[in-house]
Amino acid sequence: MNYQEIAQIYKETLGLRWDPVAVRMMRPGEKVPPDTVEPPQPLRHCQSILVARRGNSLYLPPRSHACPDGAGILGLVEMSPKLRSGELYLLFKKLPTLEIAQKMISTRQEFAPGSYEATLVAPLAKAQFEPDVVVFTLYPEQAMWVCCAQTYQSGERQNFRTSGFNSTCADLVVQPMKTGEMNITFGCYGARASSEINDFELYLSIPTPLLEPIAQSLLKLGQKSIPEERRKIYLQPVMDKIGNRRSSPKTGESGQVRIYIDQQQCKGDGLCVAFCPSSVLQVAEKDGRQVAQAIKPELCSMCYTCVGQCPQKAIQIS
């Protein structure tokens, strides 16, 4: 599967607004790929991600990096003593003491100075280089499905390490490259103050070896789970008369959940029985046909799973 195909899977299954961005740290001696341009003015690394998600392929040597902090974290230059000390975080009033600033700096991921010669960024579908990571601009719901897709193929939960400091450089590039695991960030002061990232957007970075397995899992989830969630199939009907929970407003006696199954609509396929977590339903013969029946309505919690999963819309609950 090539990067064009992978990018299309992510865009279609997740409904992405922005192109996934391929990022490569250029090793010493590597040639600049074709169809990449050096921007006419320096950009912050976070800004270059947004330029790339709009369709541009960029080559950024140290002279094209506007943020000295980010360039130092990415191993392109030696970080200045003033930045290394943490003094600027106090001047910006982003951290309260030098001790805390130095602790934050000491715990973030960085590359050693001189490790790399430039950064390359491009839309994944157009990248003329092998990316180290791919950065996605997502809404939380889309990020959730990427996490579900990774769990789908591995069974593991995610363990993100992030901060509101140095997010696009340290959290999206350095950490995933060092750990081989995807990571998430909500942006940082610099990324949000100097770019157009939406207040409701976040970033998620995937190391290249994980791209295709997660894409394959998204294809599977896109067959049923993703469209069902987006249709809100378990959303209960609006209640315009609200009394005490399952009680009669007149007598106060406990009421019973009522499960109505349209016997004409029911095909007896047993999906409602399979999906019910409390074994409320069963399929049995009635009038010569196999139909669903509620045999233990007192166990029903009104989770609406049977309602949402019935292909014939034959079940109602009150």
Backbone hydrogen bonds in HBPLUS format (Angstrom, degrees):
<---DONOR---> <-ACCEPTOR-->    atom                        ^
c    i                          cat <-CA-CA->   ^        H-A-AA   ^      H-
h    n   atom  resd res      DA  || num        DHA   H-A  angle D-A-AA Bond
n    s   type  num  typ     dist DA aas  dist angle  dist       angle   num
A0006-ILE N   A0002-ASN O   3.00 MM   4  6.32 161.2  2.03 153.0 159.0     1
A0007-ALA N   A0003-TYR O   2.86 MM   4  5.92 165.0  1.88 145.9 150.3     2
A0008-GLN N   A0004-GLN O   3.08 MM   4  6.24 153.0  2.15 140.9 148.1     3
A0009-ILE N   A0005-GLU O   3.06 MM   4  6.35 151.7  2.14 147.5 154.5     4
A0010-TYR N   A0006-ILE O   3.16 MM   4  6.50 165.9  2.18 157.1 159.2     5
A0011-LYS N   A0007-ALA O   2.96 MM   4  6.15 163.8  1.99 150.6 155.7     6
A0012-GLU N   A0008-GLN O   2.91 MM   4  5.96 162.2  1.94 149.6 154.1     7
A0013-THR N   A0009-ILE O   2.92 MM   4  5.88 168.6  1.93 154.6 158.1     8
A0014-LEU N   A0010-TYR O   3.09 MM   4  5.74 156.6  2.14 138.2 145.3     9
A0015-GLY N   A0011-LYS O   2.92 MM   4  5.30 127.5  2.20 122.1 134.8    10
A0016-LEU N   A0011-LYS O   3.11 MM   5  4.76 140.5  2.27 120.1 131.1    11
A0124-LEU N   A0020-PRO O   2.80 MM 104  5.60 166.3  1.82 150.0 150.0    12
A0021-VAL N   A0135-VAL O   2.86 MM 114  5.01 175.2  1.86 148.7 150.2    13
A0135-VAL N   A0021-VAL O   2.74 MM 114  5.01 157.4  1.79 148.1 148.6    14
A0022-ALA N   A0122-ALA O   2.69 MM 100  5.31 152.3  1.77 175.0 174.1    15
A0122-ALA N   A0022-ALA O   3.08 MM 100  5.31 143.3  2.22 143.4 151.1    16
A0023-VAL N   A0133-VAL O   2.91 MM 110  5.46 160.6  1.95 169.8 164.1    17
A0132-ASP N   A0023-VAL O   2.74 MM 109  5.93 156.6  1.79 144.3 150.5    18
A0133-VAL N   A0023-VAL O   3.25 MM 110  5.46 163.0  2.28 149.1 154.2    19
A0024-ARG N   A0120-LEU O   2.92 MM  96  5.03 157.0  1.97 141.0 146.8    20
A0120-LEU N   A0024-ARG O   2.84 MM  96  5.03 149.6  1.93 152.5 159.2    21
A0026-MET N   A0118-ALA O   2.84 MM  92  5.16 157.6  1.89 148.1 153.0    22
A0117-GLU N   A0026-MET O   2.85 MM  91  5.54 163.8  1.88 155.6 160.9    23
A0030-GLU N   A0027-ARG O   3.11 MM   3  5.73 165.8  2.13 142.1 142.6    24
A0037-VAL N   A0057-SER O   3.05 MM  20  6.49 157.1  2.10 140.5 143.0    25
A0059-TYR N   A0037-VAL O   2.92 MM  22  5.49 153.9  1.99 123.1 125.7    26
A0043-LEU N   A0064-SER O   2.88 MM  21  6.09 161.8  1.92 149.7 143.6    27
A0066-ALA N   A0043-LEU O   2.82 MM  23  4.85 165.7  1.84 107.8 112.8    28
A0047-GLN N   A0044-ARG O   3.00 MM   3  5.04 119.0  2.39  96.0 111.7    29
A0048-SER N   A0044-ARG O   2.94 MM   4  6.32 149.6  2.04 152.0 160.9    30
A0049-ILE N   A0045-HIS O   3.21 MM   4  6.57 144.7  2.34 147.4 155.7    31
A0051-VAL N   A0047-GLN O   2.98 MM   4  6.32 149.4  2.07 148.7 158.1    32
A0052-ALA N   A0048-SER O   2.93 MM   4  6.09 155.8  1.99 145.1 151.3    33
A0053-ARG N   A0049-ILE O   2.96 MM   4  6.20 149.6  2.05 144.4 152.8    34
A0054-ARG N   A0051-VAL O   3.27 MM   3  5.41 147.6  2.38  99.1 108.5    35
A0055-GLY N   A0052-ALA O   2.88 MM   3  5.26 164.6  1.90 115.2 119.2    36
A0058-LEU N   A0121-VAL O   2.74 MM  63  5.31 157.0  1.79 159.0 166.7    37
A0121-VAL N   A0058-LEU O   3.11 MM  63  5.31 159.9  2.16 141.9 147.6    38
A0060-LEU N   A0119-THR O   2.86 MM  59  5.16 168.0  1.87 164.2 164.6    39
A0119-THR N   A0060-LEU O   2.94 MM  59  5.16 158.8  1.99 132.0 136.3    40
A0064-SER N   A0061-PRO O   2.85 MM   3  5.50 155.5  1.91 124.5 132.4    41
A0065-HIS N   A0062-PRO O   3.05 MM   3  5.27 167.7  2.07 113.7 116.3    42
A0071-ALA N   A0067-CYS O   2.99 MM   4  6.20 164.6  2.02 155.7 160.4    43
A0072-GLY N   A0068-PRO O   3.03 MM   4  6.04 148.7  2.13 135.6 143.2    44
A0073-ILE N   A0069-ASP O   2.96 MM   4  6.25 158.9  2.01 151.0 156.9    45
A0074-LEU N   A0070-GLY O   2.95 MM   4  6.10 153.7  2.02 150.3 157.1    46
A0076-LEU N   A0071-ALA O   2.97 MM   5  5.35 154.0  2.04 173.8 168.1    47
A0075-GLY N   A0072-GLY O   3.12 MM   3  5.21 159.3  2.16 104.6 110.6    48
A0111-PHE N   A0073-ILE O   2.93 MM  38  5.94 159.7  1.97 151.8 158.4    49
A0114-GLY N   A0075-GLY O   2.95 MM  39  5.50 123.8  2.27 118.0 128.5    50
A0116-TYR N   A0075-GLY O   3.42 MM  41  5.90 174.4  2.42 133.1 132.3    51
A0083-LEU N   A0080-SER O   3.10 MM   3  5.36 120.0  2.48 103.7 117.5    52
A0084-ARG N   A0080-SER O   2.87 MM   4  6.11 163.3  1.90 158.0 163.7    53
A0085-SER N   A0081-PRO O   2.91 MM   4  5.93 145.0  2.03 143.0 150.5    54
A0086-GLY N   A0083-LEU O   3.29 MM   3  5.49 138.3  2.47 101.2 111.5    55
A0089-TYR N   A0086-GLY O   3.18 MM   3  5.64 136.0  2.39 109.1 119.8    56
A0090-LEU N   A0087-GLU O   3.03 MM   3  5.47 134.3  2.24 108.2 120.0    57
A0091-LEU N   A0087-GLU O   3.19 MM   4  6.61 154.8  2.26 147.8 155.2    58
A0092-PHE N   A0088-LEU O   2.92 MM   4  6.13 157.4  1.97 151.9 157.0    59
A0094-LYS N   A0089-TYR O   2.93 MM   5  5.37 152.2  2.01 164.8 169.5    60
A0093-LYS N   A0090-LEU O   2.93 MM   3  4.72 143.1  2.07  95.2 106.9    61
A0101-ALA N   A0097-THR O   3.05 MM   4  6.33 161.3  2.09 148.4 154.1    62
A0102-GLN N   A0098-LEU O   2.85 MM   4  6.03 159.7  1.89 151.3 156.3    63
A0103-LYS N   A0099-GLU O   3.01 MM   4  6.22 144.1  2.14 139.7 149.7    64
A0104-MET N   A0100-ILE O   2.97 MM   4  6.26 158.8  2.01 151.9 156.6    65
A0105-ILE N   A0101-ALA O   3.04 MM   4  6.30 162.3  2.07 149.3 153.9    66
A0106-SER N   A0102-GLN O   2.96 MM   4  6.06 153.1  2.03 140.8 148.1    67
A0107-THR N   A0103-LYS O   3.16 MM   4  6.30 131.3  2.41 141.8 152.8    68
A0107-THR N   A0104-MET O   3.27 MM   3  5.37 140.2  2.44  98.4 109.0    69
A0115-SER N   A0112-ALA O   3.10 MM   3  5.70 145.4  2.22 146.6 144.9    70
A0126-LYS N   A0123-PRO O   2.87 MM   3  5.38 149.3  1.97 117.4 126.9    71
A0127-ALA N   A0123-PRO O   3.05 MM   4  6.00 116.4  2.47 151.5 167.6    72
A0127-ALA N   A0124-LEU O   3.39 MM   3  5.22 158.4  2.44  99.8 105.9    73
A0208-THR N   A0132-ASP O   3.19 MM  76  5.72 166.1  2.21 131.1 131.3    74
A0134-VAL N   A0206-ILE O   2.89 MM  72  5.27 146.8  2.00 136.3 146.7    75
A0206-ILE N   A0134-VAL O   2.89 MM  72  5.27 163.2  1.92 146.8 150.7    76
A0136-PHE N   A0204-LEU O   2.76 MM  68  5.18 166.2  1.78 154.7 159.7    77
A0204-LEU N   A0136-PHE O   2.97 MM  68  5.18 150.1  2.06 142.7 150.5    78
A0138-LEU N   A0202-LEU O   2.84 MM  64  5.41 166.8  1.86 157.7 161.2    79
A0202-LEU N   A0138-LEU O   2.83 MM  64  5.41 153.1  1.90 153.9 162.6    80
A0142-GLN N   A0139-TYR O   2.98 MM   3  5.37 121.6  2.33 109.9 124.4    81
A0143-ALA N   A0139-TYR O   3.03 MM   4  6.35 159.8  2.07 158.3 164.9    82
A0144-MET N   A0140-PRO O   2.89 MM   4  6.14 148.9  1.99 147.8 156.5    83
A0145-TRP N   A0141-GLU O   3.29 MM   4  6.63 148.9  2.39 140.2 146.5    84
A0146-VAL N   A0142-GLN O   3.15 MM   4  6.56 147.5  2.26 146.7 155.6    85
A0147-CYS N   A0143-ALA O   3.03 MM   4  6.35 159.3  2.08 150.9 156.2    86
A0148-CYS N   A0144-MET O   2.85 MM   4  6.18 153.7  1.92 146.4 154.6    87
A0149-ALA N   A0145-TRP O   2.84 MM   4  5.98 149.7  1.93 140.3 148.5    88
A0150-GLN N   A0146-VAL O   3.03 MM   4  6.37 150.6  2.12 146.9 153.8    89
A0151-THR N   A0147-CYS O   3.04 MM   4  6.31 162.9  2.07 151.3 155.9    90
A0152-TYR N   A0148-CYS O   2.76 MM   4  5.94 143.6  1.89 143.9 155.2    91
A0154-SER N   A0150-GLN O   3.05 MM   4  6.14 126.5  2.34 140.4 155.4    92
A0154-SER N   A0151-THR O   3.27 MM   3  4.99 137.1  2.46  90.9 102.8    93
A0155-GLY N   A0151-THR O   2.61 MM   4  4.53 152.2  1.69 127.1 134.8    94
A0170-ALA N   A0166-ASN O   3.05 MM   4  5.60 135.1  2.26 134.6 146.1    95
A0171-ASP N   A0167-SER O   2.98 MM   4  4.86 127.0  2.27 114.4 130.0    96
A0172-LEU N   A0167-SER O   3.15 MM   5  6.54 126.0  2.45 151.8 165.5    97
A0173-VAL N   A0169-CYS O   3.26 MM   4  5.46 144.9  2.39 125.2 132.6    98
A0174-VAL N   A0169-CYS O   3.18 MM   5  6.56 167.9  2.20 159.2 162.4    99
A0175-GLN N   A0170-ALA O   2.97 MM   5  6.12 162.2  2.00 160.5 165.0   100
A0177-MET N   A0173-VAL O   3.12 MM   4  6.12 155.2  2.19 147.2 154.6   101
A0178-LYS N   A0174-VAL O   2.95 MM   4  6.15 152.6  2.03 153.7 161.5   102
A0179-THR N   A0175-GLN O   2.90 MM   4  5.99 160.1  1.94 161.2 166.3   103
A0180-GLY N   A0176-PRO O   2.79 MM   4  5.20 146.8  1.90 134.4 142.8   104
A0183-ASN N   A0205-SER O   3.01 MM  22  5.38 148.4  2.11 142.5 152.5   105
A0205-SER N   A0183-ASN O   2.84 MM  22  5.38 168.9  1.85 164.0 167.9   106
A0185-THR N   A0203-TYR O   2.98 MM  18  5.32 160.5  2.02 148.4 147.9   107
A0203-TYR N   A0185-THR O   2.95 MM  18  5.32 170.3  1.96 166.8 167.4   108
A0192-ARG N   A0188-CYS O   2.90 MM   4  6.02 161.6  1.94 160.8 164.7   109
A0193-ALA N   A0189-TYR O   2.84 MM   4  5.81 148.3  1.94 145.8 155.6   110
A0194-SER N   A0190-GLY O   3.07 MM   4  5.88 137.1  2.26 143.9 151.1   111
A0201-GLU N   A0198-ASN O   3.06 MM   3  5.18 169.2  2.07 113.0 115.5   112
A0210-LEU N   A0207-PRO O   2.97 MM   3  5.76 150.7  2.06 127.2 135.1   113
A0211-LEU N   A0208-THR O   3.04 MM   3  5.25 155.6  2.10 112.0 119.6   114
A0214-ILE N   A0210-LEU O   3.16 MM   4  6.18 164.4  2.18 154.3 158.9   115
A0215-ALA N   A0211-LEU O   2.93 MM   4  6.12 153.0  2.01 147.3 156.0   116
A0216-GLN N   A0212-GLU O   2.87 MM   4  6.11 158.6  1.92 158.7 163.4   117
A0217-SER N   A0213-PRO O   3.09 MM   4  6.34 151.3  2.17 141.7 149.3   118
A0218-LEU N   A0214-ILE O   2.89 MM   4  6.19 150.8  1.97 147.6 156.0   119
A0219-LEU N   A0215-ALA O   3.05 MM   4  6.40 148.3  2.16 146.5 154.3   120
A0220-LYS N   A0216-GLN O   3.33 MM   4  6.69 151.3  2.42 140.4 146.8   121
A0221-LEU N   A0217-SER O   2.92 MM   4  6.26 165.6  1.94 155.8 159.6   122
A0222-GLY N   A0218-LEU O   2.75 MM   4  5.80 141.6  1.90 144.6 155.4   123
A0223-GLN N   A0220-LYS O   3.15 MM   3  5.54 159.6  2.20 108.6 114.8   124
A0226-ILE N   A0221-LEU O   3.00 MM   5  5.89 171.5  2.01 143.6 146.4   125
A0228-GLU N   A0224-LYS O   3.04 MM   4  6.08 156.3  2.09 153.7 161.2   126
A0229-GLU N   A0225-SER O   2.96 MM   4  6.16 166.7  1.98 156.0 159.3   127
A0230-ARG N   A0226-ILE O   3.08 MM   4  6.29 159.4  2.12 152.9 158.6   128
A0231-ARG N   A0227-PRO O   2.98 MM   4  6.14 130.2  2.23 138.6 151.1   129
A0231-ARG N   A0228-GLU O   3.11 MM   3  5.11 133.6  2.34  95.9 108.9   130
A0232-LYS N   A0229-GLU O   3.07 MM   3  5.10 153.0  2.14 100.1 108.5   131
A0235-LEU N   A0232-LYS O   3.14 MM   3  5.55 166.1  2.16 118.9 120.5   132
A0247-SER N   A0244-ASN O   3.25 MM   3  5.45 144.7  2.38 134.5 124.3   133
A0255-GLY N   A0246-ARG O   2.55 MM   9  4.94 172.0  1.56 147.6 144.6   134
A0248-SER N   A0253-GLU O   3.09 MM   5  5.63 152.2  2.17 147.7 155.5   135
A0252-GLY N   A0248-SER O   2.75 MM   4  4.83 145.2  1.87 133.0 143.1   136
A0318-SER N   A0258-ARG O   2.86 MM  60  5.13 156.4  1.92 148.9 155.6   137
A0260-TYR N   A0316-GLN O   2.79 MM  56  5.10 163.4  1.82 153.5 157.8   138
A0316-GLN N   A0260-TYR O   2.86 MM  56  5.10 156.4  1.92 151.8 158.1   139
A0262-ASP N   A0314-ALA O   2.81 MM  52  5.03 166.5  1.83 153.1 156.2   140
A0265-GLN N   A0262-ASP O   3.13 MM   3  5.38 120.7  2.50 101.4 115.4   141
A0266-CYS N   A0262-ASP O   2.94 MM   4  6.09 155.8  2.00 158.4 165.9   142
A0274-ALA N   A0270-GLY O   3.02 MM   4  6.29 159.8  2.06 152.1 157.4   143
A0275-PHE N   A0271-LEU O   2.91 MM   4  6.10 158.7  1.95 155.0 160.2   144
A0276-CYS N   A0272-CYS O   3.01 MM   4  5.95 140.0  2.17 140.8 149.8   145
A0295-ILE N   A0280-VAL O   2.92 MM  15  5.90 140.6  2.08 155.8 167.9   146
A0296-LYS N   A0280-VAL O   3.15 MM  16  4.69 154.8  2.22 139.1 138.2   147
A0282-GLN N   A0293-GLN O   2.95 MM  11  5.49 148.3  2.05 151.8 161.5   148
A0293-GLN N   A0282-GLN O   2.74 MM  11  5.49 149.9  1.83 162.0 172.5   149
A0284-ALA N   A0291-VAL O   2.93 MM   7  5.69 160.7  1.97 162.0 157.5   150
A0291-VAL N   A0284-ALA O   2.94 MM   7  5.69 172.9  1.94 153.6 152.0   151
A0286-LYS N   A0289-ARG O   2.67 MM   3  5.28 156.1  1.72 152.5 160.1   152
A0289-ARG N   A0286-LYS O   3.03 MM   3  5.28 157.5  2.09 108.6 115.8   153
A0299-LEU N   A0296-LYS O   3.00 MM   3  5.78 165.9  2.02 124.2 128.6   154
A0300-CYS N   A0297-PRO O   3.10 MM   3  5.28 159.1  2.14 107.4 114.0   155
A0308-GLY N   A0304-TYR O   3.00 MM   4  6.16 165.1  2.02 150.9 154.5   156
A0309-GLN N   A0305-THR O   2.93 MM   4  6.02 146.3  2.04 148.8 157.8   157
A0310-CYS N   A0306-CYS O   3.05 MM   4  5.91 129.8  2.32 141.9 150.1   158
A0313-LYS N   A0310-CYS O   3.18 MM   3  5.33 164.6  2.21 109.4 114.1   159
